[in-house]
Amino acid sequence: MILIPLVSPTRASVEFVFTHFNADDSYNIHSKPYIFLIGLLMAQYTLTGYDASAHMVIAVIFLC
């Protein structure tokens, strides 16, 4: 994953990466804070999903 930016033929500028907010969608949602919060929610699902799996494994180990 670290090598991908190194071998990419095109790169975005630092200004574009940290200031551009893409709110184009097919659902006609125009609220940037809402889109931002939904994006944070997707990241949170990833973290809690991993955490829940870890807890299930520990519970199964202790039950056996």
PDBQT receptor file of N, H, CA, C and O in Angstrom, charges set to zero:
ATOM      1  N   MET A   1       0.811  -1.182   0.000  1.00  0.00    +0.000 N 
ATOM      2  CA  MET A   1       0.000   0.000   0.000  1.00  0.00    +0.000 C 
ATOM      3  C   MET A   1       0.864   1.260   0.000  1.00  0.00    +0.000 C 
ATOM      4  O   MET A   1       0.453   2.294  -0.527  1.00  0.00    +0.000 OA
ATOM      5  N   ILE A   2       2.019   1.182   0.569  1.00  0.00    +0.000 N 
ATOM      6  H   ILE A   2       2.353   0.342   0.997  1.00  0.00    +0.000 HD
ATOM      7  CA  ILE A   2       2.914   2.337   0.580  1.00  0.00    +0.000 C 
ATOM      8  C   ILE A   2       3.482   2.582  -0.816  1.00  0.00    +0.000 C 
ATOM      9  O   ILE A   2       3.777   3.726  -1.161  1.00  0.00    +0.000 OA
ATOM     10  N   LEU A   3       3.640   1.549  -1.615  1.00  0.00    +0.000 N 
ATOM     11  H   LEU A   3       3.400   0.620  -1.335  1.00  0.00    +0.000 HD
ATOM     12  CA  LEU A   3       4.236   1.700  -2.937  1.00  0.00    +0.000 C 
ATOM     13  C   LEU A   3       3.286   2.315  -3.963  1.00  0.00    +0.000 C 
ATOM     14  O   LEU A   3       3.745   2.853  -4.971  1.00  0.00    +0.000 OA
ATOM     15  N   ILE A   4       1.999   2.251  -3.736  1.00  0.00    +0.000 N 
ATOM     16  H   ILE A   4       1.627   1.814  -2.918  1.00  0.00    +0.000 HD
ATOM     17  CA  ILE A   4       1.048   2.765  -4.728  1.00  0.00    +0.000 C 
ATOM     18  C   ILE A   4       1.298   4.235  -5.053  1.00  0.00    +0.000 C 
ATOM     19  O   ILE A   4       1.360   4.568  -6.237  1.00  0.00    +0.000 OA
ATOM     20  N   PRO A   5       1.446   5.141  -4.074  1.00  0.00    +0.000 N 
ATOM     21  CA  PRO A   5       1.723   6.537  -4.448  1.00  0.00    +0.000 C 
ATOM     22  C   PRO A   5       3.073   6.719  -5.140  1.00  0.00    +0.000 C 
ATOM     23  O   PRO A   5       3.250   7.652  -5.922  1.00  0.00    +0.000 OA
ATOM     24  N   LEU A   6       4.011   5.842  -4.858  1.00  0.00    +0.000 N 
ATOM     25  H   LEU A   6       3.867   5.084  -4.222  1.00  0.00    +0.000 HD
ATOM     26  CA  LEU A   6       5.334   5.991  -5.461  1.00  0.00    +0.000 C 
ATOM     27  C   LEU A   6       5.357   5.618  -6.937  1.00  0.00    +0.000 C 
ATOM     28  O   LEU A   6       6.129   6.195  -7.703  1.00  0.00    +0.000 OA
ATOM     29  N   VAL A   7       4.534   4.670  -7.347  1.00  0.00    +0.000 N 
ATOM     30  H   VAL A   7       3.907   4.201  -6.725  1.00  0.00    +0.000 HD
ATOM     31  CA  VAL A   7       4.560   4.210  -8.739  1.00  0.00    +0.000 C 
ATOM     32  C   VAL A   7       3.428   4.795  -9.576  1.00  0.00    +0.000 C 
ATOM     33  O   VAL A   7       3.332   4.498 -10.767  1.00  0.00    +0.000 OA
ATOM     34  N   SER A   8       2.580   5.609  -8.986  1.00  0.00    +0.000 N 
ATOM     35  H   SER A   8       2.658   5.850  -8.018  1.00  0.00    +0.000 HD
ATOM     36  CA  SER A   8       1.466   6.205  -9.707  1.00  0.00    +0.000 C 
ATOM     37  C   SER A   8       1.974   7.212 -10.740  1.00  0.00    +0.000 C 
ATOM     38  O   SER A   8       2.810   8.054 -10.414  1.00  0.00    +0.000 OA
ATOM     39  N   PRO A   9       1.481   7.137 -11.982  1.00  0.00    +0.000 N 
ATOM     40  CA  PRO A   9       1.949   8.083 -13.005  1.00  0.00    +0.000 C 
ATOM     41  C   PRO A   9       1.397   9.499 -12.798  1.00  0.00    +0.000 C 
ATOM     42  O   PRO A   9       2.035  10.468 -13.210  1.00  0.00    +0.000 OA
ATOM     43  N   THR A  10       0.244   9.635 -12.181  1.00  0.00    +0.000 N 
ATOM     44  H   THR A  10      -0.275   8.849 -11.846  1.00  0.00    +0.000 HD
ATOM     45  CA  THR A  10      -0.318  10.964 -11.924  1.00  0.00    +0.000 C 
ATOM     46  C   THR A  10      -0.521  11.144 -10.428  1.00  0.00    +0.000 C 
ATOM     47  O   THR A  10      -0.873  10.204  -9.715  1.00  0.00    +0.000 OA
ATOM     48  N   ARG A  11      -0.297  12.350  -9.971  1.00  0.00    +0.000 N 
ATOM     49  H   ARG A  11      -0.012  13.114 -10.550  1.00  0.00    +0.000 HD
ATOM     50  CA  ARG A  11      -0.444  12.644  -8.541  1.00  0.00    +0.000 C 
ATOM     51  C   ARG A  11      -1.221  13.942  -8.378  1.00  0.00    +0.000 C 
ATOM     52  O   ARG A  11      -1.097  14.871  -9.176  1.00  0.00    +0.000 OA
ATOM     53  N   ALA A  12      -2.017  13.976  -7.336  1.00  0.00    +0.000 N 
ATOM     54  H   ALA A  12      -2.118  13.221  -6.689  1.00  0.00    +0.000 HD
ATOM     55  CA  ALA A  12      -2.755  15.197  -7.013  1.00  0.00    +0.000 C 
ATOM     56  C   ALA A  12      -1.865  16.108  -6.165  1.00  0.00    +0.000 C 
ATOM     57  O   ALA A  12      -0.992  15.645  -5.431  1.00  0.00    +0.000 OA
ATOM     58  N   SER A  13      -2.104  17.381  -6.283  1.00  0.00    +0.000 N 
ATOM     59  H   SER A  13      -2.813  17.757  -6.880  1.00  0.00    +0.000 HD
ATOM     60  CA  SER A  13      -1.328  18.329  -5.484  1.00  0.00    +0.000 C 
ATOM     61  C   SER A  13      -1.771  18.249  -4.023  1.00  0.00    +0.000 C 
ATOM     62  O   SER A  13      -2.859  17.763  -3.714  1.00  0.00    +0.000 OA
ATOM     63  N   VAL A  14      -0.922  18.727  -3.149  1.00  0.00    +0.000 N 
ATOM     64  H   VAL A  14      -0.038  19.122  -3.400  1.00  0.00    +0.000 HD
ATOM     65  CA  VAL A  14      -1.245  18.735  -1.722  1.00  0.00    +0.000 C 
ATOM     66  C   VAL A  14      -2.461  19.617  -1.464  1.00  0.00    +0.000 C 
ATOM     67  O   VAL A  14      -3.318  19.282  -0.646  1.00  0.00    +0.000 OA
ATOM     68  N   GLU A  15      -2.529  20.735  -2.161  1.00  0.00    +0.000 N 
ATOM     69  H   GLU A  15      -1.833  21.006  -2.825  1.00  0.00    +0.000 HD
ATOM     70  CA  GLU A  15      -3.676  21.631  -1.996  1.00  0.00    +0.000 C 
ATOM     71  C   GLU A  15      -4.978  20.924  -2.380  1.00  0.00    +0.000 C 
ATOM     72  O   GLU A  15      -5.977  21.044  -1.671  1.00  0.00    +0.000 OA
ATOM     73  N   PHE A  16      -4.974  20.201  -3.480  1.00  0.00    +0.000 N 
ATOM     74  H   PHE A  16      -4.162  20.104  -4.055  1.00  0.00    +0.000 HD
ATOM     75  CA  PHE A  16      -6.175  19.488  -3.915  1.00  0.00    +0.000 C 
ATOM     76  C   PHE A  16      -6.579  18.418  -2.901  1.00  0.00    +0.000 C 
ATOM     77  O   PHE A  16      -7.761  18.270  -2.594  1.00  0.00    +0.000 OA
ATOM     78  N   VAL A  17      -5.613  17.683  -2.388  1.00  0.00    +0.000 N 
ATOM     79  H   VAL A  17      -4.652  17.803  -2.637  1.00  0.00    +0.000 HD
ATOM     80  CA  VAL A  17      -5.906  16.597  -1.454  1.00  0.00    +0.000 C 
ATOM     81  C   VAL A  17      -6.566  17.119  -0.180  1.00  0.00    +0.000 C 
ATOM     82  O   VAL A  17      -7.497  16.495   0.330  1.00  0.00    +0.000 OA
ATOM     83  N   PHE A  18      -6.103  18.241   0.333  1.00  0.00    +0.000 N 
ATOM     84  H   PHE A  18      -5.347  18.748  -0.081  1.00  0.00    +0.000 HD
ATOM     85  CA  PHE A  18      -6.601  18.717   1.612  1.00  0.00    +0.000 C 
ATOM     86  C   PHE A  18      -7.681  19.783   1.526  1.00  0.00    +0.000 C 
ATOM     87  O   PHE A  18      -8.242  20.159   2.556  1.00  0.00    +0.000 OA
ATOM     88  N   THR A  19      -7.993  20.287   0.329  1.00  0.00    +0.000 N 
ATOM     89  H   THR A  19      -7.537  19.982  -0.507  1.00  0.00    +0.000 HD
ATOM     90  CA  THR A  19      -9.026  21.322   0.237  1.00  0.00    +0.000 C 
ATOM     91  C   THR A  19     -10.199  20.935  -0.652  1.00  0.00    +0.000 C 
ATOM     92  O   THR A  19     -11.257  21.557  -0.553  1.00  0.00    +0.000 OA
ATOM     93  N   HIS A  20     -10.058  19.940  -1.511  1.00  0.00    +0.000 N 
ATOM     94  H   HIS A  20      -9.199  19.435  -1.591  1.00  0.00    +0.000 HD
ATOM     95  CA  HIS A  20     -11.143  19.560  -2.418  1.00  0.00    +0.000 C 
ATOM     96  C   HIS A  20     -12.127  18.642  -1.701  1.00  0.00    +0.000 C 
ATOM     97  O   HIS A  20     -11.722  17.655  -1.088  1.00  0.00    +0.000 OA
ATOM     98  N   PHE A  21     -13.400  18.960  -1.775  1.00  0.00    +0.000 N 
ATOM     99  H   PHE A  21     -13.728  19.762  -2.274  1.00  0.00    +0.000 HD
ATOM    100  CA  PHE A  21     -14.457  18.148  -1.176  1.00  0.00    +0.000 C 
ATOM    101  C   PHE A  21     -15.424  17.770  -2.273  1.00  0.00    +0.000 C 
ATOM    102  O   PHE A  21     -16.118  18.632  -2.812  1.00  0.00    +0.000 OA
ATOM    103  N   ASN A  22     -15.482  16.491  -2.612  1.00  0.00    +0.000 N 
ATOM    104  H   ASN A  22     -14.918  15.791  -2.174  1.00  0.00    +0.000 HD
ATOM    105  CA  ASN A  22     -16.337  16.027  -3.689  1.00  0.00    +0.000 C 
ATOM    106  C   ASN A  22     -17.711  15.682  -3.137  1.00  0.00    +0.000 C 
ATOM    107  O   ASN A  22     -17.868  14.681  -2.438  1.00  0.00    +0.000 OA
ATOM    108  N   ALA A  23     -18.696  16.500  -3.445  1.00  0.00    +0.000 N 
ATOM    109  H   ALA A  23     -18.568  17.313  -4.013  1.00  0.00    +0.000 HD
ATOM    110  CA  ALA A  23     -20.061  16.270  -2.971  1.00  0.00    +0.000 C 
ATOM    111  C   ALA A  23     -20.975  15.844  -4.112  1.00  0.00    +0.000 C 
ATOM    112  O   ALA A  23     -22.197  15.901  -3.972  1.00  0.00    +0.000 OA
ATOM    113  N   ASP A  24     -20.411  15.421  -5.232  1.00  0.00    +0.000 N 
ATOM    114  H   ASP A  24     -19.418  15.375  -5.346  1.00  0.00    +0.000 HD
ATOM    115  CA  ASP A  24     -21.226  14.958  -6.352  1.00  0.00    +0.000 C 
ATOM    116  C   ASP A  24     -21.763  13.570  -6.038  1.00  0.00    +0.000 C 
ATOM    117  O   ASP A  24     -21.000  12.659  -5.719  1.00  0.00    +0.000 OA
ATOM    118  N   ASP A  25     -23.067  13.414  -6.129  1.00  0.00    +0.000 N 
ATOM    119  H   ASP A  25     -23.687  14.154  -6.388  1.00  0.00    +0.000 HD
ATOM    120  CA  ASP A  25     -23.667  12.111  -5.891  1.00  0.00    +0.000 C 
ATOM    121  C   ASP A  25     -24.913  11.970  -6.757  1.00  0.00    +0.000 C 
ATOM    122  O   ASP A  25     -25.396  12.945  -7.333  1.00  0.00    +0.000 OA
ATOM    123  N   SER A  26     -25.420  10.765  -6.840  1.00  0.00    +0.000 N 
ATOM    124  H   SER A  26     -25.028   9.973  -6.373  1.00  0.00    +0.000 HD
ATOM    125  CA  SER A  26     -26.614  10.522  -7.653  1.00  0.00    +0.000 C 
ATOM    126  C   SER A  26     -27.888  10.615  -6.826  1.00  0.00    +0.000 C 
ATOM    127  O   SER A  26     -28.980  10.439  -7.367  1.00  0.00    +0.000 OA
ATOM    128  N   TYR A  27     -27.777  10.887  -5.529  1.00  0.00    +0.000 N 
ATOM    129  H   TYR A  27     -26.890  11.029  -5.089  1.00  0.00    +0.000 HD
ATOM    130  CA  TYR A  27     -28.944  10.960  -4.662  1.00  0.00    +0.000 C 
ATOM    131  C   TYR A  27     -29.397  12.393  -4.401  1.00  0.00    +0.000 C 
ATOM    132  O   TYR A  27     -30.349  12.610  -3.650  1.00  0.00    +0.000 OA
ATOM    133  N   ASN A  28     -28.735  13.369  -5.005  1.00  0.00    +0.000 N 
ATOM    134  H   ASN A  28     -27.962  13.193  -5.614  1.00  0.00    +0.000 HD
ATOM    135  CA  ASN A  28     -29.062  14.789  -4.856  1.00  0.00    +0.000 C 
ATOM    136  C   ASN A  28     -29.009  15.260  -3.403  1.00  0.00    +0.000 C 
ATOM    137  O   ASN A  28     -29.864  16.024  -2.957  1.00  0.00    +0.000 OA
ATOM    138  N   ILE A  29     -28.005  14.799  -2.679  1.00  0.00    +0.000 N 
ATOM    139  H   ILE A  29     -27.310  14.178  -3.041  1.00  0.00    +0.000 HD
ATOM    140  CA  ILE A  29     -27.782  15.277  -1.309  1.00  0.00    +0.000 C 
ATOM    141  C   ILE A  29     -26.821  16.454  -1.410  1.00  0.00    +0.000 C 
ATOM    142  O   ILE A  29     -25.704  16.300  -1.904  1.00  0.00    +0.000 OA
ATOM    143  N   HIS A  30     -27.239  17.615  -0.953  1.00  0.00    +0.000 N 
ATOM    144  H   HIS A  30     -28.147  17.740  -0.552  1.00  0.00    +0.000 HD
ATOM    145  CA  HIS A  30     -26.433  18.814  -1.115  1.00  0.00    +0.000 C 
ATOM    146  C   HIS A  30     -25.798  19.297   0.192  1.00  0.00    +0.000 C 
ATOM    147  O   HIS A  30     -25.113  20.319   0.207  1.00  0.00    +0.000 OA
ATOM    148  N   SER A  31     -26.020  18.575   1.273  1.00  0.00    +0.000 N 
ATOM    149  H   SER A  31     -26.577  17.744   1.261  1.00  0.00    +0.000 HD
ATOM    150  CA  SER A  31     -25.485  18.989   2.567  1.00  0.00    +0.000 C 
ATOM    151  C   SER A  31     -24.090  18.392   2.760  1.00  0.00    +0.000 C 
ATOM    152  O   SER A  31     -23.939  17.185   2.946  1.00  0.00    +0.000 OA
ATOM    153  N   LYS A  32     -23.076  19.258   2.713  1.00  0.00    +0.000 N 
ATOM    154  H   LYS A  32     -23.199  20.239   2.562  1.00  0.00    +0.000 HD
ATOM    155  CA  LYS A  32     -21.709  18.775   2.886  1.00  0.00    +0.000 C 
ATOM    156  C   LYS A  32     -21.461  18.202   4.277  1.00  0.00    +0.000 C 
ATOM    157  O   LYS A  32     -20.774  17.187   4.387  1.00  0.00    +0.000 OA
ATOM    158  N   PRO A  33     -21.990  18.806   5.353  1.00  0.00    +0.000 N 
ATOM    159  CA  PRO A  33     -21.787  18.180   6.671  1.00  0.00    +0.000 C 
ATOM    160  C   PRO A  33     -22.404  16.780   6.758  1.00  0.00    +0.000 C 
ATOM    161  O   PRO A  33     -21.829  15.885   7.376  1.00  0.00    +0.000 OA
ATOM    162  N   TYR A  34     -23.563  16.595   6.144  1.00  0.00    +0.000 N 
ATOM    163  H   TYR A  34     -24.030  17.323   5.641  1.00  0.00    +0.000 HD
ATOM    164  CA  TYR A  34     -24.207  15.278   6.159  1.00  0.00    +0.000 C 
ATOM    165  C   TYR A  34     -23.352  14.250   5.424  1.00  0.00    +0.000 C 
ATOM    166  O   TYR A  34     -23.174  13.133   5.911  1.00  0.00    +0.000 OA
ATOM    167  N   ILE A  35     -22.826  14.611   4.268  1.00  0.00    +0.000 N 
ATOM    168  H   ILE A  35     -22.970  15.518   3.873  1.00  0.00    +0.000 HD
ATOM    169  CA  ILE A  35     -21.976  13.700   3.509  1.00  0.00    +0.000 C 
ATOM    170  C   ILE A  35     -20.707  13.379   4.287  1.00  0.00    +0.000 C 
ATOM    171  O   ILE A  35     -20.248  12.236   4.284  1.00  0.00    +0.000 OA
ATOM    172  N   PHE A  36     -20.138  14.378   4.952  1.00  0.00    +0.000 N 
ATOM    173  H   PHE A  36     -20.510  15.306   4.954  1.00  0.00    +0.000 HD
ATOM    174  CA  PHE A  36     -18.944  14.170   5.767  1.00  0.00    +0.000 C 
ATOM    175  C   PHE A  36     -19.227  13.196   6.910  1.00  0.00    +0.000 C 
ATOM    176  O   PHE A  36     -18.430  12.294   7.169  1.00  0.00    +0.000 OA
ATOM    177  N   LEU A  37     -20.354  13.374   7.592  1.00  0.00    +0.000 N 
ATOM    178  H   LEU A  37     -21.002  14.107   7.382  1.00  0.00    +0.000 HD
ATOM    179  CA  LEU A  37     -20.705  12.486   8.710  1.00  0.00    +0.000 C 
ATOM    180  C   LEU A  37     -20.987  11.061   8.244  1.00  0.00    +0.000 C 
ATOM    181  O   LEU A  37     -20.643  10.107   8.942  1.00  0.00    +0.000 OA
ATOM    182  N   ILE A  38     -21.599  10.906   7.094  1.00  0.00    +0.000 N 
ATOM    183  H   ILE A  38     -21.879  11.681   6.527  1.00  0.00    +0.000 HD
ATOM    184  CA  ILE A  38     -21.817   9.566   6.547  1.00  0.00    +0.000 C 
ATOM    185  C   ILE A  38     -20.476   8.902   6.236  1.00  0.00    +0.000 C 
ATOM    186  O   ILE A  38     -20.311   7.701   6.450  1.00  0.00    +0.000 OA
ATOM    187  N   GLY A  39     -19.533   9.672   5.738  1.00  0.00    +0.000 N 
ATOM    188  H   GLY A  39     -19.667  10.648   5.564  1.00  0.00    +0.000 HD
ATOM    189  CA  GLY A  39     -18.192   9.136   5.491  1.00  0.00    +0.000 C 
ATOM    190  C   GLY A  39     -17.514   8.692   6.771  1.00  0.00    +0.000 C 
ATOM    191  O   GLY A  39     -16.866   7.646   6.792  1.00  0.00    +0.000 OA
ATOM    192  N   LEU A  40     -17.650   9.471   7.849  1.00  0.00    +0.000 N 
ATOM    193  H   LEU A  40     -18.176  10.321   7.832  1.00  0.00    +0.000 HD
ATOM    194  CA  LEU A  40     -17.103   9.060   9.142  1.00  0.00    +0.000 C 
ATOM    195  C   LEU A  40     -17.792   7.812   9.664  1.00  0.00    +0.000 C 
ATOM    196  O   LEU A  40     -17.155   6.964  10.288  1.00  0.00    +0.000 OA
ATOM    197  N   LEU A  41     -19.094   7.694   9.411  1.00  0.00    +0.000 N 
ATOM    198  H   LEU A  41     -19.611   8.383   8.904  1.00  0.00    +0.000 HD
ATOM    199  CA  LEU A  41     -19.838   6.531   9.860  1.00  0.00    +0.000 C 
ATOM    200  C   LEU A  41     -19.332   5.265   9.164  1.00  0.00    +0.000 C 
ATOM    201  O   LEU A  41     -19.251   4.205   9.785  1.00  0.00    +0.000 OA
ATOM    202  N   MET A  42     -18.994   5.374   7.891  1.00  0.00    +0.000 N 
ATOM    203  H   MET A  42     -19.059   6.235   7.387  1.00  0.00    +0.000 HD
ATOM    204  CA  MET A  42     -18.471   4.208   7.176  1.00  0.00    +0.000 C 
ATOM    205  C   MET A  42     -17.139   3.756   7.763  1.00  0.00    +0.000 C 
ATOM    206  O   MET A  42     -16.887   2.557   7.874  1.00  0.00    +0.000 OA
ATOM    207  N   ALA A  43     -16.295   4.693   8.137  1.00  0.00    +0.000 N 
ATOM    208  H   ALA A  43     -16.499   5.668   8.047  1.00  0.00    +0.000 HD
ATOM    209  CA  ALA A  43     -15.029   4.336   8.772  1.00  0.00    +0.000 C 
ATOM    210  C   ALA A  43     -15.278   3.716  10.142  1.00  0.00    +0.000 C 
ATOM    211  O   ALA A  43     -14.578   2.783  10.534  1.00  0.00    +0.000 OA
ATOM    212  N   GLN A  44     -16.251   4.216  10.863  1.00  0.00    +0.000 N 
ATOM    213  H   GLN A  44     -16.820   4.974  10.545  1.00  0.00    +0.000 HD
ATOM    214  CA  GLN A  44     -16.577   3.686  12.189  1.00  0.00    +0.000 C 
ATOM    215  C   GLN A  44     -17.094   2.265  12.083  1.00  0.00    +0.000 C 
ATOM    216  O   GLN A  44     -16.775   1.440  12.939  1.00  0.00    +0.000 OA
ATOM    217  N   TYR A  45     -17.877   1.949  11.070  1.00  0.00    +0.000 N 
ATOM    218  H   TYR A  45     -18.136   2.619  10.375  1.00  0.00    +0.000 HD
ATOM    219  CA  TYR A  45     -18.351   0.578  10.877  1.00  0.00    +0.000 C 
ATOM    220  C   TYR A  45     -17.178  -0.377  10.687  1.00  0.00    +0.000 C 
ATOM    221  O   TYR A  45     -17.204  -1.503  11.182  1.00  0.00    +0.000 OA
ATOM    222  N   THR A  46     -16.160   0.068   9.977  1.00  0.00    +0.000 N 
ATOM    223  H   THR A  46     -16.139   0.983   9.574  1.00  0.00    +0.000 HD
ATOM    224  CA  THR A  46     -14.986  -0.767   9.757  1.00  0.00    +0.000 C 
ATOM    225  C   THR A  46     -14.288  -1.081  11.076  1.00  0.00    +0.000 C 
ATOM    226  O   THR A  46     -13.924  -2.231  11.323  1.00  0.00    +0.000 OA
ATOM    227  N   LEU A  47     -14.099  -0.086  11.916  1.00  0.00    +0.000 N 
ATOM    228  H   LEU A  47     -14.394   0.849  11.716  1.00  0.00    +0.000 HD
ATOM    229  CA  LEU A  47     -13.413  -0.288  13.189  1.00  0.00    +0.000 C 
ATOM    230  C   LEU A  47     -14.231  -1.139  14.149  1.00  0.00    +0.000 C 
ATOM    231  O   LEU A  47     -13.690  -2.053  14.772  1.00  0.00    +0.000 OA
ATOM    232  N   THR A  48     -15.514  -0.859  14.280  1.00  0.00    +0.000 N 
ATOM    233  H   THR A  48     -15.953  -0.117  13.774  1.00  0.00    +0.000 HD
ATOM    234  CA  THR A  48     -16.325  -1.633  15.223  1.00  0.00    +0.000 C 
ATOM    235  C   THR A  48     -16.590  -3.033  14.707  1.00  0.00    +0.000 C 
ATOM    236  O   THR A  48     -16.740  -3.963  15.499  1.00  0.00    +0.000 OA
ATOM    237  N   GLY A  49     -16.651  -3.201  13.398  1.00  0.00    +0.000 N 
ATOM    238  H   GLY A  49     -16.530  -2.446  12.754  1.00  0.00    +0.000 HD
ATOM    239  CA  GLY A  49     -16.826  -4.544  12.850  1.00  0.00    +0.000 C 
ATOM    240  C   GLY A  49     -15.635  -5.416  13.172  1.00  0.00    +0.000 C 
ATOM    241  O   GLY A  49     -15.800  -6.584  13.523  1.00  0.00    +0.000 OA
ATOM    242  N   TYR A  50     -14.443  -4.875  13.059  1.00  0.00    +0.000 N 
ATOM    243  H   TYR A  50     -14.309  -3.926  12.773  1.00  0.00    +0.000 HD
ATOM    244  CA  TYR A  50     -13.232  -5.611  13.407  1.00  0.00    +0.000 C 
ATOM    245  C   TYR A  50     -13.213  -5.909  14.899  1.00  0.00    +0.000 C 
ATOM    246  O   TYR A  50     -12.874  -7.018  15.309  1.00  0.00    +0.000 OA
ATOM    247  N   ASP A  51     -13.574  -4.930  15.704  1.00  0.00    +0.000 N 
ATOM    248  H   ASP A  51     -13.849  -4.028  15.371  1.00  0.00    +0.000 HD
ATOM    249  CA  ASP A  51     -13.562  -5.097  17.152  1.00  0.00    +0.000 C 
ATOM    250  C   ASP A  51     -14.577  -6.155  17.583  1.00  0.00    +0.000 C 
ATOM    251  O   ASP A  51     -14.288  -6.964  18.464  1.00  0.00    +0.000 OA
ATOM    252  N   ALA A  52     -15.751  -6.157  16.977  1.00  0.00    +0.000 N 
ATOM    253  H   ALA A  52     -15.986  -5.500  16.261  1.00  0.00    +0.000 HD
ATOM    254  CA  ALA A  52     -16.767  -7.150  17.331  1.00  0.00    +0.000 C 
ATOM    255  C   ALA A  52     -16.289  -8.555  16.995  1.00  0.00    +0.000 C 
ATOM    256  O   ALA A  52     -16.535  -9.489  17.760  1.00  0.00    +0.000 OA
ATOM    257  N   SER A  53     -15.618  -8.719  15.879  1.00  0.00    +0.000 N 
ATOM    258  H   SER A  53     -15.418  -7.961  15.258  1.00  0.00    +0.000 HD
ATOM    259  CA  SER A  53     -15.085 -10.033  15.506  1.00  0.00    +0.000 C 
ATOM    260  C   SER A  53     -14.048 -10.501  16.516  1.00  0.00    +0.000 C 
ATOM    261  O   SER A  53     -14.024 -11.677  16.879  1.00  0.00    +0.000 OA
ATOM    262  N   ALA A  54     -13.199  -9.601  16.969  1.00  0.00    +0.000 N 
ATOM    263  H   ALA A  54     -13.219  -8.646  16.675  1.00  0.00    +0.000 HD
ATOM    264  CA  ALA A  54     -12.184  -9.962  17.962  1.00  0.00    +0.000 C 
ATOM    265  C   ALA A  54     -12.835 -10.401  19.267  1.00  0.00    +0.000 C 
ATOM    266  O   ALA A  54     -12.393 -11.370  19.884  1.00  0.00    +0.000 OA
ATOM    267  N   HIS A  55     -13.879  -9.699  19.692  1.00  0.00    +0.000 N 
ATOM    268  H   HIS A  55     -14.238  -8.912  19.190  1.00  0.00    +0.000 HD
ATOM    269  CA  HIS A  55     -14.560 -10.076  20.928  1.00  0.00    +0.000 C 
ATOM    270  C   HIS A  55     -15.269 -11.420  20.793  1.00  0.00    +0.000 C 
ATOM    271  O   HIS A  55     -15.310 -12.195  21.749  1.00  0.00    +0.000 OA
ATOM    272  N   MET A  56     -15.819 -11.699  19.637  1.00  0.00    +0.000 N 
ATOM    273  H   MET A  56     -15.786 -11.069  18.861  1.00  0.00    +0.000 HD
ATOM    274  CA  MET A  56     -16.482 -12.988  19.419  1.00  0.00    +0.000 C 
ATOM    275  C   MET A  56     -15.479 -14.137  19.501  1.00  0.00    +0.000 C 
ATOM    276  O   MET A  56     -15.780 -15.186  20.071  1.00  0.00    +0.000 OA
ATOM    277  N   VAL A  57     -14.314 -13.945  18.947  1.00  0.00    +0.000 N 
ATOM    278  H   VAL A  57     -14.070 -13.093  18.484  1.00  0.00    +0.000 HD
ATOM    279  CA  VAL A  57     -13.277 -14.978  18.993  1.00  0.00    +0.000 C 
ATOM    280  C   VAL A  57     -12.865 -15.240  20.431  1.00  0.00    +0.000 C 
ATOM    281  O   VAL A  57     -12.719 -16.396  20.831  1.00  0.00    +0.000 OA
ATOM    282  N   ILE A  58     -12.677 -14.197  21.206  1.00  0.00    +0.000 N 
ATOM    283  H   ILE A  58     -12.795 -13.259  20.881  1.00  0.00    +0.000 HD
ATOM    284  CA  ILE A  58     -12.288 -14.370  22.607  1.00  0.00    +0.000 C 
ATOM    285  C   ILE A  58     -13.391 -15.083  23.380  1.00  0.00    +0.000 C 
ATOM    286  O   ILE A  58     -13.100 -15.953  24.200  1.00  0.00    +0.000 OA
ATOM    287  N   ALA A  59     -14.646 -14.733  23.135  1.00  0.00    +0.000 N 
ATOM    288  H   ALA A  59     -14.883 -14.026  22.468  1.00  0.00    +0.000 HD
ATOM    289  CA  ALA A  59     -15.750 -15.370  23.831  1.00  0.00    +0.000 C 
ATOM    290  C   ALA A  59     -15.829 -16.857  23.487  1.00  0.00    +0.000 C 
ATOM    291  O   ALA A  59     -16.078 -17.683  24.365  1.00  0.00    +0.000 OA
ATOM    292  N   VAL A  60     -15.620 -17.197  22.227  1.00  0.00    +0.000 N 
ATOM    293  H   VAL A  60     -15.417 -16.525  21.514  1.00  0.00    +0.000 HD
ATOM    294  CA  VAL A  60     -15.680 -18.611  21.814  1.00  0.00    +0.000 C 
ATOM    295  C   VAL A  60     -14.525 -19.389  22.445  1.00  0.00    +0.000 C 
ATOM    296  O   VAL A  60     -14.706 -20.531  22.868  1.00  0.00    +0.000 OA
ATOM    297  N   ILE A  61     -13.355 -18.785  22.510  1.00  0.00    +0.000 N 
ATOM    298  H   ILE A  61     -13.208 -17.857  22.167  1.00  0.00    +0.000 HD
ATOM    299  CA  ILE A  61     -12.212 -19.472  23.107  1.00  0.00    +0.000 C 
ATOM    300  C   ILE A  61     -12.480 -19.761  24.580  1.00  0.00    +0.000 C 
ATOM    301  O   ILE A  61     -12.176 -20.853  25.060  1.00  0.00    +0.000 OA
ATOM    302  N   PHE A  62     -13.048 -18.792  25.305  1.00  0.00    +0.000 N 
ATOM    303  H   PHE A  62     -13.295 -17.905  24.915  1.00  0.00    +0.000 HD
ATOM    304  CA  PHE A  62     -13.301 -19.000  26.728  1.00  0.00    +0.000 C 
ATOM    305  C   PHE A  62     -14.461 -19.947  26.970  1.00  0.00    +0.000 C 
ATOM    306  O   PHE A  62     -14.515 -20.580  28.023  1.00  0.00    +0.000 OA
ATOM    307  N   LEU A  63     -15.384 -20.065  26.040  1.00  0.00    +0.000 N 
ATOM    308  H   LEU A  63     -15.340 -19.550  25.184  1.00  0.00    +0.000 HD
ATOM    309  CA  LEU A  63     -16.509 -20.983  26.226  1.00  0.00    +0.000 C 
ATOM    310  C   LEU A  63     -16.149 -22.436  25.955  1.00  0.00    +0.000 C 
ATOM    311  O   LEU A  63     -16.797 -23.350  26.465  1.00  0.00    +0.000 OA
ATOM    312  N   CYS A  64     -15.117 -22.643  25.151  1.00  0.00    +0.000 N 
ATOM    313  H   CYS A  64     -14.591 -21.901  24.736  1.00  0.00    +0.000 HD
ATOM    314  CA  CYS A  64     -14.739 -24.022  24.805  1.00  0.00    +0.000 C 
ATOM    315  C   CYS A  64     -13.846 -24.655  25.842  1.00  0.00    +0.000 C 
ATOM    316  O   CYS A  64     -13.446 -25.810  25.690  1.00  0.00    +0.000 OA
TER     317      CYS A  64
